[in-house]
Structures are given as C-alpha cells and as structure tokens.
C-alpha cells in the first residue's frame, strides 16, 4: 500500500532523485536502430571490400558525364574502387556503431549506402563505362509512376484514407490511355482518359471506405483485383483481336528546352523529357507547399490526425476526404498513363507488375511527405534502372537475381532503413459523426 492509501501524506522525492529516474526512463538502449544499422554496414562493407575487390578486374571503370562513352568522365581502377568504396561503407558503419552525434547519423547512413553501391558498380563497370546521364534519366523515368502513385497515397492517407488501390488506379489509367489514345489518335486524349480511369477506382474507394465504412485495406485489395479482372477481360476481348484499332496509342512527345537542356548531367535529364515528368515534379512542389502552407493543407492534416476536433471547428471531414481521394485518383491515373504512353507503347494484362505496391512502399519510406516520397521513388527507380543496365553489359550476376533487385530494394528500404515511423493518427479509421 502507498502512503496515500494508508491515510498518510505522500513522500516528496528530491529533485536529484526525480532527475535520476527521468534520465533512466528516457535512456536509449545501447543497441538502438542506428547502432544495429552500423554493425550491418561494417559487415557489409567488409564483405564488399573483400569479395568485390577479389573478383573485380584491374581495369578502368569510366563513369561518363554525357550520354554514351564520349566526353568527360570520372575514371577509377575497378579493383581499387571496389575496395576503396567498400572501406568507405565500413567506416560509416563504424561511426554509427560508435554512437556518432544524432545530427550526423542519417548522413553517414546515406554515405555508407552510396559507398556500397559504388563498390558494386566499380566491380561491374571495370573495363567498361556507365553514363551517369543515362543512369539519372533512366532512374527518373522508372520512378515516374512511383512518384505519381505515392503522391496519390499522400493525399489520401494524410486525410485519413488508406489507399491500397494505387495498383488498380495504375491499371485503369494505363488501359484507358491506350484505348482512348488509340481511338482518338491523340496522346492528350489518352492522358485525359487515364485520369478518368484513376478517378473511377478512386471514387469506388471513397464511397466504400468513407460512406459505407468498409475496411479500407480490404476494399483496396478488392479494387485492385477488380481492375485486374476488368482490364484483362477487355484486353482479351477487345484489344488483342484488333490491336491496330484499340491498342496502338501514340507516344508522348519529348520536349527540349533550348539552353537549359545543354547543362551538364541534369540538363538532358530535366529539360529534354516528356511533359509527364514535369507534371510529376511540379505536383511534388505544389502538394508539399499546399500541405504545409495553405488552409487546405492545414485542414487535411487535421482531418488525418484528429477528425473529431476538425469537425468541431467546422471542417467537413467526409467532404475533404472525398476531395483528396479523388484528386489522388487523377494523379495516379497519370501514373498509369506512363505505362502505355511512355513505357511499353501498348496495353497488356497486369502490365503494372506491382508498381502500385512499390509506390505505397515509397509513401511509407518517405514518411507520408511529398519530398520524402520523391526521394524514395527515385531510389526504387534507380534500382529498376540498374537491373536493365547490368543486363545490357552482360553482368555475371544471374538474371534471376537482377530481376529481384527492385523488390529486394523495397524490402530493405521499408524494413531496414525507414526505421520507426508514425502514420497519421486517423489513417485508416472511418469517421462517424457523433
């Protein structure tokens, strides 16, 4: 029994004792996340320096600053680079393991990962070349649908609606872009129709999740299967028998901005590309600004964190959720247009191959922020582009492992690198007005 239960007055603890208890309570364990990651980097860096250094050719690896093998380049002996960058990863891991200052942890973690990638590339590119312009351009192009899909997820989840149906929105967008673009003979008609396809799935998600309070994860999976079935059926019955009439959409044109396109490395990537790339990057900036600096953004974040409080001050919770999910459907539909207007050039069954789920992983990896989602999407896009690059240079790594690379990168990023994150408090929680 306490002193208060026995009828006496509770004993007051001295400030020194209170400080000791508080310090003990908040003290972090020795093996925290960054020390565990540091230990992993030490082992991986040591293995990379030994293994990659042992098998790498003692030949020059050229990383060119222009498309192709011409022009200025960064050159390094492949064997030396494999060992050197492996040691860089090892040192970064050692600093994390030693408990480096908190403000430097993310920087050393990122540097360690970059060192590991460069150690691997030094082994692979020894005796050959890799165009940094082509690598950056490929990473951005492969990341394009992931950027748009993750932005759609940001809009939904920051307002409290889990959007697992990004894959279905991609599929519908890709199908409508191919069908209408072919019939109209216009890439812009295809792009507009892709947005309608994304909105169709988004509207079903909004009605079922917001109006009828269906479990949002379940309804998202069901809508993905619905989109897969509908587009697959129409492809077999409509597109496949008469591809020239229904499944040969025009390619989205590449626009070049004179002057800016001549800037080394970034010029050909950002200023000699398709409109959809510019749309995606502009949307990242607009949504970031909107969420952080506008009344709409404040209300969206309030609805995603505490809808009851938002309703109390006059915010229409359900209306705002409907609006954001439908806007997200438009953006995800644009992401679906990539597959048929830029990527494959025609529609095939299940052509998105799980890109919607990687976009969802990019959303989580980016901590539900537009800029974070952009960085995560570029990371996954680089992994995808690296697969094709290694295949083109006849890498000794088996093709089966190369095909796994984007998905392995997704698992490592979400399970190992993202750490402990907190989704919006009301994410996935239906709102019922009392």
Buried (B, 14 or more C-beta within 10 A) or exposed (E): EEEEEEEEEEEEEEEEEEEEEEEEEEEEEEEBBBBEBBBBBBEBBBBBBEBBBEEBBEEBBBBBEBEEEEEEBEEBBBBBBBBBBBBBBBBBBBBBBEBBEEEEBEEBBEBBBBBBBBBBBBBBBBBBBBBBBBBBBBBBBBBBBBBBBBBBBBBBBBBBBBBBBBBBBBBBBBBBBBBBBBBBEBBEBBBBBBBBBBBBBBBBBBBBBBEEEBBBBEBBBBBBEBBBEBBBEBBEEBBBEEBEEBBBBBEBEEEBBEEEBEEEBEBBBBBBBBBBBBBBBEBBEEBBEBBEEEEEBBBBBBBBBBBEEBBEEEBEBBEBBBBBBBBBBBBBBBBBBBBBBBBEBBBBBEBBEBBBBBBBBBBBBBBBBBEBBBBBBBBBBBBBBBBEBBEEEEBEBEEEEBEEBBBEBBEEBBEEBBEEEEBBEBBBBBBEEE
